[in-house]
């Protein structure tokens, strides 16, 4: 998505005679950094749900433990990764801290809530693999002209892998189609 914004911005700026670096050159790292953030979204989702779950089952202290793990991981990794990879290292350290945060909830709540934490961990892995496969495809497709069009097959890849893993069910697609039909019906009326 963001490469399209850059392309449109560059086209408009060039059309009106603006000189200087193009947005796509000036912010060349942004799409890849957003991909790194996207890869960690499943862990963030698990962290949000298990955070609330821990409070609901009376284990509020797990929130503190998870935050301590997050900070400890970032503290250990930030300087070495920043020295090795610059901005990428800083982002990577925070994303790894987020993974530690999510896993802390799953581990701390597992003994008393095995089924729920197994499901959370399973869905986190499935969603991460599906996201990684879609992002790998997008990265591969970035070498082609109009690479942003490859976001459509990437979404398809994600959905197929998520469905194969049981994360998305047939009923979910039926609900989406029904919502689209209902919306069309309202706009026609």
C-alpha positions, 0 to 999 in steps of 0.5 A: 500500500505505501509504495502506491502512496509514494508513487502517486506523491512522486507523480504529482510532485514531478507533474507540478515541477517539484525538484529534489528527492522523490518520496520513494527514494527519501523514504525507501526503508519505510515499506520494509520496516512496515513489513517487519511490523506486520510480521509481529502483528500476530504476536501483538494480537496474542499479547492483547488478548492474553493480557486481558485474559490474565486480568479476567482470571485474577492473574494481574501480576502476569502483566508486570512480568510480561512488561519486565521481559519486554524491557529486558529483551529490548535492553539486552538487544537494543545496542548490539542490534542498533550497532549492527543494523542501525534503524533496522536493529532498533525496530528489530529489538523492539519487535523481539521484545514484543514476542517475549511479551506475548510468550510470557503471557502464554507461558505464565498462564499455561499451567492453569489454562492449558487449552486457551493458551495452546490455542493462543500459541497455535493461532500465533504460529499459524498467523505468523507463518501466513503473514511471513509467507505473504510478506515473502511473496511481496518482497519477491514481487517488489522487483517487478513494475507496479509491485503494489498490485501483488498485494492482492495475491499476498492477501490470498496467500495469507487467507489460504494458509490461515484457512489451512491452519484452521484460523479462518473458517468457511463461515468467516467467508460466508459472513463477509460475503453476506455483509457485502451483499447487505451493504450493496442492498442498502446503497441500492435502496 
